[in-house]
Amino acid sequence: MYDLLIVGGGCAGSSAAITARQRNLKVLMLYAGDGALEKAARVDNYPGLPQTSGGDMVRLFRKQAQDMGAEVKRQLVQKVLPMGEGFSVLAGMDLYEARTILLALGTSRVNPLQGEEELLGQGVSYCATCDGMFYKGKHMIVVAGGQEAVEEANYLSEIGRVSYFTEKPHDKAGLSAAITQLSGKPKAIEQAGAGMRLVTDQGSLEADGVFVLRPAVAMTQLLPEVAVQKGAVVTDENLMTNLLGVFAAGDLIGAPLQAAKAVGDGNRAALAISSYLRRQAAQVEQE
Ligand SMILES: Cc1cc2nc3c(=O)[nH]c(=O)nc-3n(C[C@H](O)[C@H](O)[C@H](O)COP(=O)(O)OP(=O)(O)OC[C@H]3O[C@@H](n4cnc5c(N)ncnc54)[C@H](O)[C@@H]3O)c2cc1C
């Protein structure tokens, strides 16, 4: 059981991990890949690191968090589930438990395919680990948006037959030879009798189910109970969301979308989380 699980390993997440470790919390930070700052060729307004590339900055932040004792893993988080006093977090093939959650996902946006959201849970899934077994011995289409999809598609190919479509170009090294790779840009998902049909710019293919495996997850899927207003997660003055024990920081909670502000948010959130955990522990002792 971690004291704190951080979703996102950019400026806000790394900063929170560093301060949380200073407060001696057991920390796991999961990040899916590059965040916003990795896209910046050069950053000039961050104190102490003049004329540094965004990629180098984030690598330094993450290394500092790791050197201070935070566990850092590259894994896409698919689902955060409130469970009694804490949370279960599903990432790839792994399930983690934590007392608190910090959402530090940045502003990565998901553009769903036509029909995708309407058919979610009715033949469309975002999670191979959660839903794969429903398709044992059946034909599954994977719509893959990044190299994280490779491991999950391989897992599905052990359960049934997999046809693999690439939504965005990515490294497919390691993709099982049992998987059929098809060309065509995915456009829409439709119901086809008891199964599903994926429509691409080159035709269509029918299967029993469609797994959409992207390197980003919409908040409505990750943790639908979290309040969002005008595209930003709503927090109180301690950066806690409307859900007890779930905090948020960085670009995800709104402007200014700047590295220094995200780092400051991460620091504030970690301190608030440390106080929150102390209060929780004191309450348990009293009971
Ligand atoms: C091109 C560009 C140039 C910029 N230049 C500057 C500049 O010069 N100065 C400046 O101050 N700011 C600049 N910014 C803004 C700055 O990059 C952001 O404000 C900052 O990165 C926000 O930090 P963050 O931690 O909130 O989000 P991010 O840095 O975007 O990090 C988000 C993290 O969340 C992870 N993630 C997302 N979804 C999941 C999931 N489901 N599971 C696990 N992990 C997930 C990502 O992998 C990433 O690690 C620039 C931004 C861009 C795009």
The ligand as an ORCA input file, in Angstrom:
! r2SCAN-3c Opt
* xyz 0 1
  C       5.808     23.163    -26.981
  C       5.698     23.622    -25.559
  C       6.602     24.550    -25.084
  C       6.516     24.978    -23.748
  N       7.426     25.888    -23.290
  C       7.376     26.291    -22.003
  C       8.344     27.218    -21.504
  O       9.228     27.670    -22.213
  N       8.221     27.583    -20.186
  C       7.255     27.117    -19.357
  O       7.225     27.479    -18.185
  N       6.330     26.229    -19.806
  C       6.355     25.816    -21.120
  N       5.418     24.936    -21.576
  C       4.335     24.497    -20.656
  C       4.811     23.369    -19.734
  O       5.363     22.345    -20.514
  C       3.652     22.857    -18.888
  O       3.038     23.906    -18.184
  C       4.118     21.778    -17.893
  O       4.774     20.735    -18.565
  C       2.949     21.241    -17.093
  O       3.389     20.221    -16.252
  P       2.405     19.036    -15.817
  O       3.211     18.189    -14.899
  O       1.131     19.606    -15.346
  O       2.062     18.245    -17.153
  P       3.024     17.517    -18.178
  O       4.388     18.051    -18.111
  O       2.293     17.563    -19.491
  O       3.096     16.014    -17.651
  C       1.981     15.168    -17.721
  C       2.425     13.772    -17.358
  O       1.282     12.953    -17.224
  C       1.524     11.706    -17.871
  N       0.221     11.083    -18.168
  C      -0.833     11.570    -18.854
  N      -1.851     10.695    -18.817
  C      -1.416      9.631    -18.074
  C      -2.007      8.402    -17.686
  N      -3.278      8.067    -18.005
  N      -1.252      7.530    -16.948
  C       0.027      7.835    -16.586
  N       0.620      9.005    -16.931
  C      -0.104      9.873    -17.659
  C       2.383     12.068    -19.054
  O       3.061     10.926    -19.524
  C       3.324     13.087    -18.386
  O       4.359     12.416    -17.713
  C       5.478     24.494    -22.898
  C       4.572     23.563    -23.404
  C       4.672     23.133    -24.717
  C       3.666     22.140    -25.244
*
